[in-house]
Amino acid sequence: MNIQFLKELAATNQWHWILPEIILALLGVSVLLMDLFFRGDKDKKIAIVSIGAQFLVLFYFINNFSFMNSPDTVYAFSDMLKQNAFGNWCRVFFIICSILVSSLGVLYLKKNKLPSTEFYSLVLIATASLMIMVQSSHLLLLFITLETATVAFYVLISYGRNSSLSLEAGLKYLILGGTSSAILMLGIVLLYGVAGNPSMTGYSTDSMNFKELGHFISLNQGSSLLIAGVLLVIAGFCFKIAVVPFQIWVPDVYQGAPTPIAAFLGVASKASGFFVLINLLTGPFVHLKEILVPFLSVIAIGSILFGNIAAVTQRNVKRLMGLSGVAHAGYLMIGLVASFSVETHYIIYFYLLTYLLASFSVFGVMCSVSELDARQELEDYEDLAKSNTFLGFILIVGLGSLAGIPPLAGFIAKLLLFITAIKVKLYLLVAVAVIGVVISIYYYFGWIREATFRIFRIEDENNKHVSKDYESDLSAYHKILFGFVAILSIVFGLFQTVFRGFIW
């Protein structure tokens, strides 16, 4: 055995670069031990420790802002892991998601009388996996981290063990998720085999490395096996971001999954897929533009039209959010198509950030209002703004931002995305996207109408309108958190100064 080779290999292992991920993973294991030793109100103590530690990790990134914005791209762990400014911002994105999911979990677990230890542990481990995944520069690391997060999602989706819908959702996600993993693995194997074939021009002994794979693709763009492998890898991630034709699982899984996990799936899982696709399409796959642009364009058009049209008829709010998420994924696919011509990294990031703020505003209200979770209907929100002005405000801001109504952040995000697409002459995609936005206004405003006023009202025996009473036992922490998230949707709609260096 070559000892010098092992020394050189070990020298590239920069463990301090992934300190936040290590802390989250250790915390995920530690909360399992806390359950053994804590006494009294264990659920509350574990929630405080879990959420508090995540805030500390977020503070770590804020405190190292110069590191966050470093213009350099550096590699570690034998070039398996890549760090740059965009990757670091992605890590912050997932930390924010994790904090919000854990905070919603406090409400959900208390209402449904479910154990909290495993919930926080799985959320922390899934978050750490997603953070490493977006930094991966090697197909092996990419697949391992993706599957680690996916296994956590299998359990989290079926966490509502008292609900048959939750168990059904977990089973469906397990079956279809396993299928997508098989598709992804087949694509990786094809790329590994063809790029490592000594008879091919530019073959590599490390053909799973992004840099080596990119060099090989540049020299063998006409290889049918290579193209098949690339398309299969993209198809595997299309399942994660829930775009047509890989969206069939969305309505049932969103409805059955616990509300905090539906938010986690809709935001963090979707964002991770897009962040990885950005790295692939602007990295090793960039030389296949002529094939991938039409392929991704068809997916974008299908997702926008299907998601919006299917959501119009929905009365169940969780299914509505899931199908509208398909449409939002379609809008983001336009950014991926444009990335072959211009840099769209931070435009996609800004869109996903505004989507995060809007989605968690809506899901936060969903966790606060109804005891039914999986069976929440639009009618359950009747006169919410009148009975509980605070939650009504949060819901209206969230839905307005998702619909792209000015001056909310969602409007600016869509505007930037469409302007970029017009610059690279993607006129058909922009036209379809505008049609999709118009359709979405109908169902988003249908929900707002239920929360604010209704033309047809339920009347009692004396023909007097019966208003629902939305009592909420939100803690001061949750009120501050929900209010802050909603206000950010307004602030980012009016001021985008913090992103000026990235998106303009």
C-alpha positions as a printed Julia matrix, in Angstrom:
504×3 Matrix{Float64}:
   0.0    0.0     0.0
   1.29   3.45   -0.94
   1.51   5.32    2.38
   2.45   8.59    0.68
  -0.72   8.45   -1.41
  -2.81   8.01    1.74
  -1.05  10.96    3.37
  -1.77  13.17    0.37
  -5.38  11.99    0.4
  -5.77  12.78    4.09
  -4.22  16.22    3.59
  -7.21  17.23    1.47
  -9.69  16.43    4.24
 -10.68  19.87    5.52
 -13.1   18.87    8.26
 -13.55  22.41    9.56
 -15.15  23.35    6.23
 -18.15  21.18    7.09
 -18.28  22.05   10.79
 -21.95  23.17   10.62
 -22.97  19.87    9.04
 -21.01  17.91   11.64
 -22.7   19.87   14.45
 -26.16  19.19   13.0
 -25.47  15.49   12.53
 -24.09  15.11   16.06
 -27.04  17.06   17.42
 -29.37  14.72   15.54
 -27.82  11.78   17.38
 -27.61  13.64   20.69
 -31.32  14.42   20.9
 -31.93  10.67   20.94
 -29.78  10.44   24.07
 -31.43  13.49   25.61
 -34.71  11.61   25.56
 -33.16   9.09   27.97
 -31.84  11.6    30.5
 -34.24  14.55   30.44
 -37.0   14.6    33.01
 -40.21  16.58   33.21
 -41.43  18.18   29.98
 -38.92  16.41   27.72
 -40.56  17.47   24.47
 -40.23  21.15   25.29
 -36.61  20.81   26.43
 -35.6   18.85   23.33
 -37.33  21.41   21.08
 -35.47  24.27   22.79
 -32.11  22.52   22.44
 -32.7   21.53   18.79
 -33.98  24.9    17.6
 -31.47  26.82   19.72
 -28.54  24.87   18.27
 -29.8   25.54   14.73
 -29.91  29.26   15.48
 -26.3   29.02   16.66
 -25.29  27.37   13.38
 -27.08  30.14   11.49
 -25.22  32.71   13.61
 -21.95  30.94   12.7
 -22.61  31.68    9.02
 -23.62  35.27    9.72
 -20.53  35.78   11.84
 -18.35  34.51    8.97
 -19.92  36.68    6.28
 -16.59  37.34    4.51
 -16.12  33.58    4.2
 -19.68  33.3     2.88
 -18.96  35.7     0.02
 -15.49  34.46   -0.88
 -15.08  34.7    -4.67
 -12.83  31.64   -4.73
 -13.91  28.08   -5.47
 -11.97  25.57   -3.42
 -12.03  21.78   -3.26
 -11.52  19.29   -0.44
 -11.82  15.58    0.32
 -10.04  14.57   -2.89
 -12.11  17.0    -4.97
 -15.36  15.39   -3.83
 -16.55  18.55   -2.11
 -16.61  22.05   -3.59
 -17.05  25.26   -1.64
 -17.86  28.67   -3.07
 -20.09  31.64   -2.24
 -23.17  30.13   -3.89
 -22.77  26.85   -2.03
 -22.46  28.67    1.28
 -25.65  30.63    0.63
 -27.37  27.34   -0.14
 -26.24  26.01    3.23
 -27.8   29.04    4.93
 -31.01  28.37    2.99
 -31.28  24.86    4.44
 -30.51  26.03    7.98
 -33.38  28.52    7.73
 -35.65  25.77    6.41
 -34.67  23.49    9.27
 -35.39  26.15   11.89
 -38.81  26.84   10.42
 -39.7   23.14   10.06
 -38.66  22.45   13.65
 -40.69  25.43   14.83
 -43.78  24.22   12.97
 -43.1   20.79   14.4
 -43.59  22.15   17.91
 -47.18  23.08   17.0
 -47.92  19.91   15.05
 -46.5   17.46   17.59
 -48.31  19.14   20.47
 -51.68  19.06   18.69
 -51.32  15.45   17.57
 -49.7   14.17   20.77
 -46.76  12.59   18.94
 -43.21  12.02   20.27
 -40.79  14.76   19.32
 -37.34  13.2    19.73
 -37.21  11.26   16.48
 -38.84  14.12   14.58
 -36.1   16.64   15.42
 -33.37  14.05   14.98
 -34.5   13.18   11.44
 -34.96  16.84   10.46
 -31.43  17.65   11.62
 -29.87  14.69    9.8
 -31.82  15.44    6.61
 -30.7   19.08    6.75
 -27.03  18.16    7.21
 -27.29  15.77    4.25
 -28.85  18.41    1.99
 -26.16  20.93    2.98
 -23.39  18.53    1.95
 -25.25  17.47   -1.19
 -25.28  20.98   -2.66
 -21.5   21.17   -2.15
 -20.78  17.83   -3.78
 -18.48  17.7    -6.77
 -18.58  13.94   -7.17
 -21.47  11.69   -8.22
 -20.77   9.2    -5.41
 -21.01  11.84   -2.66
 -24.03  13.32   -4.41
 -25.9   10.0    -4.38
 -25.01   9.07   -0.79
 -26.1   12.42    0.66
 -29.27  12.43   -1.44
 -30.27   8.98   -0.23
 -29.49   9.86    3.39
 -31.92  12.77    3.18
 -34.46  10.67    1.29
 -34.48   7.91    3.91
 -35.17  10.56    6.56
 -38.06  11.85    4.45
 -39.52   8.32    4.2
 -39.94   8.25    7.97
 -40.95  11.88    8.41
 -43.74  11.69    5.83
 -45.35   8.77    7.66
 -44.65  10.3    11.1
 -48.36  10.85   11.73
 -48.76   7.22   12.67
 -52.32   7.76   13.87
 -53.37   8.86   10.38
 -53.96   6.35    7.6
 -53.33   9.13    5.07
 -49.87   9.76    6.53
 -48.96   6.08    6.37
 -50.29   5.88    2.8
 -48.27   8.95    1.83
 -45.12   7.42    3.31
 -45.64   4.2     1.38
 -46.22   6.04   -1.91
 -43.15   8.19   -1.42
 -41.11   5.11   -0.53
 -42.13   3.25   -3.7
 -41.8    6.18   -6.09
 -38.72   7.53   -4.31
 -37.05   4.14   -4.66
 -37.9    4.14   -8.35
 -36.38   7.59   -8.85
 -33.25   6.5    -6.96
 -32.94   3.51   -9.28
 -33.24   5.81  -12.31
 -30.59   8.13  -10.89
 -28.26   5.24  -10.07
 -28.66   3.82  -13.57
 -27.69   7.2   -15.02
 -24.65   7.43  -12.74
 -23.55   3.9   -13.67
 -23.84   4.68  -17.39
 -21.77   7.84  -16.98
 -19.19   6.03  -14.86
 -18.92   3.19  -17.35
 -18.72   5.19  -20.55
 -16.42   7.9   -19.15
 -14.11   5.29  -17.66
 -13.86   3.24  -20.84
 -10.21   3.3   -22.06
 -11.38   3.05  -25.67
 -13.13   6.43  -25.42
 -11.37   9.72  -26.12
 -10.52  11.58  -22.92
 -11.5    8.74  -20.6
 -10.86   9.2   -16.89
  -9.96   6.9   -14.01
 -12.14   9.1   -11.78
 -15.11   9.52  -14.07
 -17.53  10.41  -11.25
 -15.63  13.61  -10.54
 -17.47  16.61  -12.0
 -14.34  18.17  -13.54
 -13.19  14.92  -15.1
 -16.71  14.09  -16.31
 -17.11  17.56  -17.82
 -13.88  17.2   -19.76
 -14.97  13.8   -21.07
 -18.41  15.09  -22.14
 -16.8   17.99  -24.02
 -14.9   15.46  -26.17
 -17.72  12.91  -26.66
 -20.93  14.91  -27.07
 -22.34  12.47  -29.62
 -22.14   9.33  -27.48
 -25.62   7.83  -27.12
 -24.75   6.08  -23.84
 -23.4    9.34  -22.46
 -26.56  11.24  -23.43
 -28.74   8.5   -21.94
 -26.8    8.67  -18.67
 -27.13  12.45  -18.46
 -30.88  12.34  -19.14
 -31.39   9.62  -16.52
 -29.49  11.62  -13.89
 -31.62  14.69  -14.63
 -34.77  12.54  -14.55
 -33.82  11.25  -11.1
 -33.63  14.8    -9.78
 -36.82  15.8   -11.58
 -38.62  13.51   -9.14
 -37.15  15.43   -6.2
 -38.23  18.8    -7.56
 -41.63  17.38   -8.61
 -41.91  18.42  -12.25
 -43.93  16.82  -15.04
 -43.94  13.86  -15.67
 -42.46  12.98  -12.26
 -45.07  14.79  -10.15
 -47.68  12.04   -9.77
 -46.82  11.54   -6.08
 -47.29  15.18   -5.08
 -51.02  15.57   -4.17
 -51.32  12.42   -2.05
 -47.97  12.82   -0.31
 -48.52  16.5     0.51
 -51.98  15.76    1.86
 -50.93  12.82    4.01
 -47.59  14.12    5.28
 -47.53  16.11    8.53
 -47.89  19.8     7.66
 -44.31  20.75    8.75
 -42.92  17.93    6.58
 -45.09  18.95    3.62
 -43.41  22.36    3.95
 -39.99  20.68    4.23
 -40.66  18.67    1.07
 -42.08  21.64   -0.81
 -39.2   23.97   -0.01
 -35.99  22.24    1.11
 -36.26  19.1    -1.01
 -37.28  21.09   -4.07
 -34.53  23.66   -3.53
 -31.85  20.98   -3.11
 -32.8   19.48   -6.46
 -32.54  22.84   -8.2
 -29.24  23.72   -6.54
 -27.74  20.4    -7.66
 -29.13  20.79  -11.19
 -27.57  24.27  -11.39
 -24.2   22.76  -10.48
 -24.62  19.98  -13.05
 -25.97  22.09  -15.92
 -23.34  24.81  -15.51
 -20.65  22.22  -14.78
 -20.17  18.8   -16.38
 -23.4   18.88  -18.46
 -22.91  22.37  -19.93
 -21.61  20.97  -23.25
 -24.93  19.22  -24.01
 -26.88  22.46  -24.42
 -28.37  21.49  -27.79
 -30.04  18.42  -26.26
 -30.88  19.67  -22.79
 -32.48  23.01  -23.67
 -35.43  21.43  -25.59
 -35.69  18.65  -22.99
 -35.89  21.04  -20.04
 -38.17  23.45  -21.93
 -40.8   20.76  -22.49
 -40.65  19.85  -18.79
 -41.04  23.52  -17.82
 -44.09  24.05  -20.04
 -45.75  20.82  -18.89
 -45.13  21.62  -15.21
 -46.47  25.18  -15.4
 -49.65  24.18  -17.21
 -50.34  20.97  -15.28
 -49.61  22.43  -11.84
 -51.8   25.48  -12.28
 -54.7   23.81  -14.08
 -54.82  20.9   -11.61
 -54.73  23.27   -8.62
 -57.79  25.22   -9.84
 -60.21  22.43   -8.88
 -58.67  21.63   -5.49
 -60.53  22.31   -2.24
 -58.02  20.56    0.02
 -55.41  23.2     0.85
 -52.47  20.79    1.18
 -53.14  19.29   -2.23
 -53.49  22.81   -3.6
 -50.09  23.8    -2.19
 -48.52  20.65   -3.62
 -49.87  21.2    -7.13
 -49.02  24.89   -7.09
 -45.51  23.81   -6.11
 -45.34  21.86   -9.38
 -46.09  25.1   -11.23
 -43.41  26.99   -9.27
 -40.93  24.25  -10.18
 -41.88  24.89  -13.81
 -41.07  28.59  -13.44
 -37.71  27.69  -11.92
 -37.01  25.34  -14.84
 -37.04  28.44  -17.05
 -34.11  29.69  -14.98
 -32.29  26.41  -15.58
 -32.84  26.68  -19.33
 -31.56  30.27  -19.28
 -28.47  29.19  -17.29
 -26.9   27.82  -20.48
 -26.67  31.4   -21.81
 -26.4   33.65  -18.74
 -25.64  33.18  -15.07
 -28.9   32.58  -13.2
 -27.6   31.1    -9.94
 -28.69  33.92   -7.68
 -31.91  34.66   -9.53
 -32.99  31.07   -8.88
 -31.75  31.4    -5.3
 -33.73  34.61   -4.78
 -36.85  32.98   -6.23
 -36.46  30.01   -3.9
 -35.88  32.32   -0.93
 -39.1   34.22   -1.64
 -40.85  30.87   -2.12
 -39.5   29.76    1.27
 -40.86  32.87    3.0
 -44.27  32.64    1.35
 -44.66  28.88    1.76
 -43.74  28.83    5.44
 -46.11  31.74    6.07
 -48.95  29.67    4.61
 -47.93  26.38    6.22
 -47.47  28.18    9.54
 -51.1   29.32    9.42
 -52.16  25.81    8.41
 -50.43  24.39   11.5
 -52.08  27.01   13.71
 -55.66  26.97   12.46
 -56.96  23.48   11.93
 -56.92  20.28   13.96
 -57.66  18.21   10.85
 -54.21  18.48    9.23
 -54.64  16.19    6.18
 -58.31  17.1     5.66
 -58.05  20.89    5.69
 -60.41  22.46    3.15
 -60.72  26.02    1.91
 -63.95  26.35    3.89
 -61.99  25.82    7.1
 -60.47  29.29    6.64
 -63.76  31.15    6.35
 -63.49  34.64    7.91
 -60.03  33.91    9.33
 -58.96  37.55    8.9
 -61.97  38.7    10.94
 -61.63  36.2    13.77
 -57.82  36.21   13.98
 -56.37  39.27   12.27
 -52.75  38.23   12.85
 -53.05  34.83   11.17
 -55.21  36.35    8.43
 -52.46  38.86    7.66
 -49.79  36.13    7.55
 -51.92  34.01    5.2
 -52.72  36.9     2.84
 -49.06  37.94    2.59
 -47.96  34.36    1.93
 -50.57  33.65   -0.73
 -50.09  37.06   -2.34
 -46.36  36.45   -2.65
 -46.91  32.98   -4.13
 -49.31  34.52   -6.67
 -46.75  37.17   -7.58
 -48.71  40.23   -6.48
 -46.73  43.49   -6.11
 -45.16  44.78   -3.96
 -44.44  41.36   -2.4
 -41.19  39.47   -2.89
 -42.77  36.81   -5.1
 -43.56  39.44   -7.71
 -39.94  40.63   -7.87
 -38.66  37.05   -8.09
 -40.94  36.25  -11.03
 -40.11  39.55  -12.7
 -36.35  38.92  -12.5
 -36.8   35.39  -13.82
 -38.96  36.51  -16.76
 -36.64  39.42  -17.65
 -33.69  37.02  -17.74
 -35.62  34.6   -19.94
 -36.54  37.42  -22.34
 -32.9   38.47  -22.56
 -31.97  35.01  -23.86
 -35.05  34.95  -26.15
 -37.06  32.26  -24.37
 -40.27  33.95  -25.5
 -42.45  30.81  -25.58
 -41.5   29.85  -22.04
 -42.23  33.37  -20.78
 -45.62  33.39  -22.53
 -46.58  30.07  -20.92
 -45.33  31.3   -17.54
 -47.46  34.46  -17.74
 -50.52  32.32  -18.55
 -49.67  30.14  -15.56
 -49.42  33.16  -13.26
 -52.84  34.38  -14.4
 -54.37  30.97  -13.68
 -52.69  30.81  -10.27
 -54.22  34.11   -9.21
 -57.65  32.45   -9.43
 -56.99  29.72   -6.87
 -54.74  31.76   -4.6
 -57.33  34.52   -4.43
 -60.03  31.92   -3.9
 -58.26  31.02   -0.67
 -57.83  34.7     0.25
 -61.55  35.23   -0.42
 -62.42  32.49    2.06
 -60.21  34.09    4.69
 -61.48  37.63    4.17
 -65.03  37.58    2.8
 -67.52  35.25    1.18
 -70.47  35.9    -1.07
 -72.24  32.7    -0.03
 -72.36  32.33    3.74
 -73.61  29.68    6.13
 -76.65  30.92    7.96
 -78.25  29.76   11.2
 -81.96  29.39   11.88
 -82.4   33.17   12.24
 -80.65  33.84    8.91
 -77.68  35.32   10.7
 -74.17  34.57    9.48
 -72.19  32.19   11.65
 -68.53  33.21   11.94
 -65.95  30.64   12.92
 -63.83  31.32   15.97
 -60.15  30.74   15.31
 -58.63  30.48   18.73
 -54.87  30.21   18.55
 -52.54  29.3    21.37
 -49.46  30.53   19.54
 -46.53  31.29   21.8
 -44.75  34.63   21.65
 -41.9   32.89   19.82
 -44.18  31.63   17.06
 -45.91  34.98   16.7
 -42.58  36.76   16.32
 -41.3   34.1    13.91
 -44.39  34.1    11.66
 -44.56  37.88   11.72
 -40.88  38.2    10.83
 -41.2   35.76    7.9
 -44.23  37.61    6.53
 -42.59  41.02    6.92
 -39.53  39.78    5.03
 -41.81  38.95    2.08
 -42.81  42.6     2.03
 -39.3   43.97    2.65
 -37.7   41.87   -0.12
 -40.47  43.02   -2.43
 -39.51  46.65   -1.82
 -35.76  46.4    -1.18
 -33.35  43.88   -2.7
 -30.18  45.71   -1.67
 -28.63  42.67   -0.01
 -28.83  40.77   -3.32
 -27.72  43.63   -5.56
 -24.26  42.22   -6.08
 -25.69  38.87   -7.08
 -28.8   39.39   -9.2
 -27.84  42.55  -11.1
